[in-house]
Amino acid sequence: MELQQMRYVVAVAETANFTRAAERCHVVQSALSHQIKRLEHELGTALFARTSRRVRLTPAGEAFLPAARQALEAAERAAADAAATVGEVRGRLSVGVIPTVAAVDVLAALRDLRRRHPHVRVTLRSGASDELTAEVIDGKLDVAFLGLPSGSRPTGVRSHELGRDRLVAVLAPDHPLARARKVSLADLTTEAFVDFPYGTAGRAQTDQAFARSGVSRDVAFEVTDAALMAQVIGHGLAIGFLPAAYLQRAPELGGLATVAVSDAPSRVEHVVWASPGPSPATLAFLDAIGLPPTAA
């Protein structure tokens, strides 16, 4: 059994098509098909059920795929670790970010990383803090940037605090409170709110602030993205809360009004990574965002 055969199996499983898999692997289809057939002969079972219209994994293929992926990842990590001993950083880096990350310019850090280490291949995705933390723990992400309520800390991962921020009220420009200098949460109890889904860290920041103040609110709209939240607010459907630092680098919010809140929600941004044994690419990226070497 060869690593290249495993790569071919993974490619066919992910594309559900031998032609597209061959294109991805930069080989002719006949060569890819031949190698998979050789592997199936060695295993004594078919990995794919082939018809004229579709390709799907057999039960044996379903069982084979996770371990094949792990073997490929282990081989890539071994090559990266060996290269790192002579100062070359290579391999893959998977980064997760919350949509409102503000304490670090993630894209600028990735630009610096690629300038110094052009052989690093990057996967970048956004999501909620809880989801990203779970994916770091599961090994699906190498690094993630989170925003948590001020009393919470990441668990199950290594972490470093990046910054603290207060949230501000965001309103449509023609809202009666749009020109106010400062309001309290009690001043907003009659408003309809747009917020992140219940149970997420982004939502908990505001829910906890209202609970501490002893007032309630009506969350009429739930969204998963800050840009969509801005659209809901801009149409006058609701008001919302977003971090002040994020607003400074969010052009899609330029037409909205922001008002300081005396008892505003707050959040803490963290960067997290797996423990133990971050990859050379992970360590290089943590260095690019200015993390002290002793923290990594």
C-alpha positions in Angstrom: 0.0 0.0 0.0 1.4 3.4 -1.0 0.6 6.9 0.1 -0.1 7.9 -3.4 -2.9 5.3 -3.6 -4.4 6.7 -0.4 -4.3 10.2 -2.0 -6.2 8.9 -5.0 -8.8 7.2 -2.8 -9.3 10.4 -0.8 -9.6 12.5 -4.0 -12.2 10.2 -5.5 -14.2 10.1 -2.3 -14.2 13.9 -2.0 -15.1 14.5 -5.7 -17.3 11.5 -6.3 -15.8 11.4 -9.8 -12.7 9.7 -11.2 -12.1 12.4 -13.8 -12.2 15.3 -11.4 -10.0 13.3 -8.9 -7.4 12.7 -11.6 -7.4 16.4 -12.4 -6.9 17.3 -8.8 -4.0 14.8 -8.4 -2.5 16.0 -11.8 -2.5 12.5 -13.3 -4.3 10.9 -16.2 -7.5 9.1 -15.2 -6.3 5.7 -16.4 -3.3 5.8 -14.0 -5.5 6.8 -11.1 -8.0 4.1 -11.8 -5.2 1.5 -12.2 -3.7 2.4 -8.8 -7.0 2.2 -7.0 -7.8 -1.2 -8.6 -4.3 -2.4 -7.4 -5.1 -1.2 -3.9 -8.5 -2.9 -4.0 -6.9 -6.1 -5.1 -4.4 -5.9 -2.3 -7.2 -5.3 0.2 -9.4 -8.0 -1.2 -12.4 -5.7 -1.4 -13.8 -2.9 -3.5 -13.6 0.6 -2.0 -15.9 2.2 -4.5 -19.2 1.2 -6.2 -19.0 2.4 -9.8 -21.9 3.0 -12.1 -22.2 4.9 -15.3 -23.7 7.9 -13.4 -22.1 8.0 -10.0 -19.3 6.8 -7.8 -19.8 6.1 -4.1 -17.9 4.5 -1.3 -18.7 1.0 -0.3 -18.8 0.1 3.4 -15.2 -1.0 3.1 -14.4 2.4 1.5 -16.2 4.2 4.4 -14.1 2.3 6.9 -10.9 2.9 4.9 -11.2 6.6 4.4 -10.7 8.1 7.9 -7.5 6.1 8.5 -6.3 7.0 5.0 -6.7 10.7 5.8 -4.9 10.2 9.1 -2.0 8.4 7.4 -1.7 11.2 4.8 -1.8 13.9 7.5 0.8 12.0 9.5 3.1 11.7 6.5 2.8 15.4 5.7 3.5 16.3 9.4 6.6 14.0 9.4 7.9 15.8 6.3 7.2 19.2 7.8 8.9 18.3 11.1 12.0 17.1 9.2 12.1 20.2 7.0 11.8 22.4 10.2 15.1 21.0 11.5 16.9 22.8 8.7 14.8 26.0 9.0 12.2 25.4 6.3 8.6 25.7 7.3 6.1 23.8 5.1 2.9 21.9 5.3 -0.7 22.9 5.8 -2.2 25.4 8.2 -5.9 25.5 9.0 -7.1 28.7 10.6 -10.6 29.4 12.0 -11.8 32.9 12.8 -15.0 34.4 14.2 -16.5 37.0 11.8 -15.9 39.9 14.2 -12.2 39.2 15.0 -10.5 42.6 15.6 -7.6 42.2 18.0 -5.4 40.8 15.2 -5.3 41.4 11.5 -5.4 37.8 10.5 -5.0 38.4 6.8 -1.9 40.6 7.4 -0.4 37.9 9.5 -1.1 35.3 6.8 0.6 37.6 4.3 3.7 37.8 6.5 3.7 34.1 7.0 3.5 33.4 3.3 6.3 35.9 2.5 8.6 34.1 4.9 7.4 30.6 4.3 5.9 30.3 0.8 5.5 26.5 1.0 2.8 26.7 3.7 -0.7 26.0 2.3 -3.5 27.7 4.2 -7.1 26.8 4.8 -9.2 29.7 6.3 -12.8 29.4 7.5 -15.1 31.4 9.7 -17.5 30.1 12.4 -18.7 30.5 15.9 -16.3 30.4 18.8 -17.7 27.1 20.2 -17.5 25.4 16.9 -14.0 26.6 16.2 -12.8 25.4 19.6 -14.2 21.9 19.0 -12.5 21.7 15.6 -9.2 22.6 17.2 -9.7 19.9 19.8 -10.6 17.4 17.0 -7.6 18.3 15.0 -9.6 19.8 12.1 -8.1 23.3 12.8 -4.6 24.2 13.8 -5.4 27.7 15.2 -8.6 29.6 15.9 -9.5 33.1 16.9 -12.4 33.4 19.4 -14.5 36.0 21.1 -15.8 35.0 24.5 -17.7 36.7 27.4 -15.3 38.3 29.8 -15.8 35.6 32.5 -15.1 32.7 30.2 -11.9 31.0 29.1 -11.3 28.4 26.3 -11.0 24.8 27.6 -9.4 21.8 26.1 -6.9 23.9 24.1 -3.9 26.1 24.7 -4.8 29.8 24.5 -3.5 33.3 24.7 -5.6 36.4 25.4 -5.3 39.0 22.6 -7.5 41.8 23.8 -10.6 43.1 25.6 -13.4 45.2 24.1 -16.7 46.7 24.9 -19.7 46.3 22.6 -21.7 49.3 21.3 -25.3 49.6 20.2 -25.6 49.7 16.4 -28.7 51.4 15.0 -30.2 52.5 11.7 -29.2 56.1 10.9 -32.8 57.4 11.3 -33.4 55.6 14.6 -34.6 58.0 17.3 -31.6 57.1 19.5 -29.0 57.4 16.7 -27.8 60.8 17.9 -27.6 59.9 21.6 -24.2 60.2 23.2 -24.8 57.3 25.6 -27.6 55.0 26.6 -28.1 52.2 29.1 -29.5 48.8 28.6 -32.7 49.8 30.4 -33.2 52.5 27.7 -33.3 49.7 25.0 -35.7 47.3 26.5 -38.6 48.3 24.2 -36.4 47.7 21.1 -36.4 44.6 18.8 -32.9 43.1 18.7 -30.9 41.1 16.2 -28.2 38.9 17.7 -26.3 35.7 17.1 -28.0 32.3 17.8 -28.9 31.5 21.4 -26.2 29.4 23.1 -23.3 30.8 21.1 -20.5 32.7 22.8 -21.3 35.8 20.6 -24.9 35.8 22.0 -23.8 35.0 25.6 -21.9 38.3 25.8 -25.1 40.3 25.4 -27.4 37.9 27.3 -25.2 38.0 30.3 -25.0 41.9 30.3 -28.8 42.2 30.3 -29.1 39.6 33.0 -26.6 41.5 35.2 -28.6 44.7 34.7 -31.9 43.0 35.6 -33.6 43.9 32.4 -35.0 41.9 29.5 -35.1 42.3 25.8 -36.8 40.9 22.7 -34.4 39.1 20.3 -36.6 39.2 17.2 -33.9 38.1 14.7 -31.1 35.6 14.9 -28.2 35.6 12.4 -24.9 33.8 12.0 -23.0 36.6 10.4 -22.1 40.2 11.4 -22.6 41.4 7.8 -26.1 40.0 7.8 -26.7 41.6 11.2 -25.8 44.9 9.6 -28.3 44.5 6.9 -31.1 43.8 9.3 -30.2 46.9 11.3 -29.8 49.0 8.2 -33.4 48.1 7.1 -34.7 49.4 10.5 -35.8 45.9 11.6 -33.9 45.8 14.8 -30.9 47.1 16.7 -27.8 45.1 17.7 -24.5 45.0 19.6 -21.1 44.6 18.0 -17.6 45.1 19.4 -16.3 48.7 19.1 -12.9 47.5 17.7 -14.5 45.5 15.0 -16.6 48.4 13.8 -13.4 50.4 13.0 -12.4 47.9 10.4 -15.9 46.9 9.0 -16.7 49.0 5.9 -20.1 47.3 5.5 -21.2 49.1 8.7 -20.2 52.6 7.6 -23.8 53.8 7.1 -25.0 52.8 10.5 -25.1 54.7 13.8 -23.3 53.6 16.9 -24.0 54.6 20.4 -22.0 53.9 23.6 -23.7 52.0 26.3 -23.0 52.7 30.0 -23.4 49.1 31.1 -22.4 47.6 27.8 -21.6 43.9 27.2 -17.9 43.1 26.9 -15.8 40.3 25.3 -12.3 38.9 25.3 -10.6 37.7 22.2 -8.4 34.7 22.4 -6.2 32.7 20.0 -6.2 29.0 20.6 -4.3 26.0 19.3 -4.0 22.3 20.0 -2.0 20.9 22.8 0.5 19.2 22.7 2.7 19.4 19.6 1.7 22.4 17.4 3.1 21.9 13.8 6.0 24.1 12.5 3.5 26.0 10.4 1.3 26.7 13.5 4.3 27.9 15.4 5.3 30.2 12.5 1.8 31.6 12.3 1.7 32.2 16.1 5.0 34.1 15.7 3.5 36.1 12.8 0.7 37.4 15.1 3.2 38.4 17.7 2.6 35.7 20.2 5.6 35.5 22.7 7.7 32.3 22.0 7.2 31.3 25.6 3.4 31.2 25.2 3.6 28.8 22.2 
